[in-house]
Amino acid sequence: MRGPDPDVVRLPSQSGATLCLLGNRCSQCGTVAFPKLPVCPRCGRNETMEEVEIGRTGRLYSHTIAYVAPAGFRAPFFQAFIDLPEGPRIFSLIGSECPVECGALEDGMLMRLVVEPVADTPEQGQKLTYKYVPQDPNNGAPA
Amino acid sequence: MRAVAIIGVGSHPTGRFHDRPLKALAYPAIWGALEDAGVTPADIGVAYVGNSLAGLLTGQEGVRGQVVLQHSGLNGLPIVNVENACASAATALRGAWLEVASGAVDVALAVGVEKMNVGDSARTIGALSAVSELDLSEMGMQFTASYAIHPKVNLKSRMRDYGWTAADFAKPAVKNSFNGSLNPLAQHQRRLTIEEVVQSRIVVDPLTLLMCSSISDGAAAAVLCAAELAPRFTSKTPIRIASCVLQSGVYRLPGDARPDSATTSAFAAYEKAGVSPEDLQAIELHDAMAPAELMLYERLGLCAEGEGPRLIDERVTTLDGRVPVNPSGGLCSRGHPVGATGLLQICELVWQMRGEAGTRQIVPRPHVTMAQNQGGLLLGQDSAAYAVTILTD
């Protein structure tokens, strides 16, 4: 198993640190970027960005089901954008514990960060990445 | 800067040409443009060649321009290879325009060519996904989703906020299929109905197959010269490049109040050309997915936010309307060989402005037209490249 990139995802540690993403925040204007940027995307200052732990949870901004997949991925699969409380709106796949069906997700619902293989395929199955799943699996799911 | 005119255009038909490599697709487009312009290879001072996917799909990673031009008998001249995703051909046009406008050369050639049918559609879709920033494509972003749920084109919020329906999303595809049915060079020449489009299989919800441009091979070319030299080569109406704008996307954060980049690039083109949206008499725009045409109506200043479907309902943008949009059939019907599309748009506008568009000729002949071409996707919530060209006669 490879990854995830230690510059993007901080895995849980024995000292009690919990899973999170690594972004960076501008010390001058407070803007948070993910993935990390060397230059602040809002105020344009150089060398003001400082690493910050983000994304333990987020809110689902938008989502859909793709029925056609690029090579290395298996359709159908969810595509989503997640609003992180720290500011960034990021693209993410949805973790495999969430069934790929209409009604499993609802825009605005609270999401939780997980780490799992990029896709369940020979090409991507050995590579870990971050994804999100509903915080409360019953919220928004059909009864 | 001197005035620049397009004096010749040519294109290869768009569609599925399994046995035809890149250079064989480019050849009829290049010679079509040379003969249309009345020039010979010796007259060409410089050539810009746009292509996006041949590295991944055919293995021709470098020197694609030199390969296709030498095959067509153009040797020794300066050749610049251009990659700018689905805006590659418009970017090639801009390079050729600047060369002539600056006085560096008198005559320049712009070519766009793409070979997408390689017998494995998953590989082609993978290559298309790779024109997004690698962080996105490696995460599994399916590029079609950028036309469905991306913050810049969130169709579900359109359904919620303006009551748009699947039938609304289908309207541009149906309108453009009629135009495509009159275009012998188009990939799809069958007229579609709203029901057919809505009921075709879902690709990325709510986009159905017939709302999406399909995998396509094709090529297009244009010959540009200093406007005052045009009569030396041809008696046809020279088509002036009134403005040619290229922008890259900007890094957007949620709540970004700045106008969309499609808007800023279009309005920069209006300003440089000294025209306004009401002056346009024909538009070729980037409807890679049919509903994108509705969003672009707003962003080009043709209507207020949410009013896109009305422009088709009221026949403003149909072939017989006040400002016909995508008379060629657009990306969904004419076809979208990605690195050729920007120049396929220019070919159509030149034919329309000269009155050479056959049964799909806009009447009266348009005098002010726009080509809008964009491509790629960045992590910063925006497309990578926006190219807008305004033509006048």
Interface residues (C-beta under 8 A of the other chain):
Chain A: T31 P35 P41 R42 Y61 S62 H63 T64 I65 A66 Y67 V68 A69 P70 A71 G72 F73 F77 Q79 A80 F81 D83 G87 P88 R89 F91 S92 L93 C102 D107 V118 A119 Q124 T129
Chain B: D120 A122 R123 I125 G126 L128 S129 D135 L136 S137 E138 M139 G140 M141 Q142 T144 A145 A148 I149 H150 P151 N154 K156 S157 R201 I202 V203 V204 D205 P206 Y251 L253 P254 L379 G380 Q381
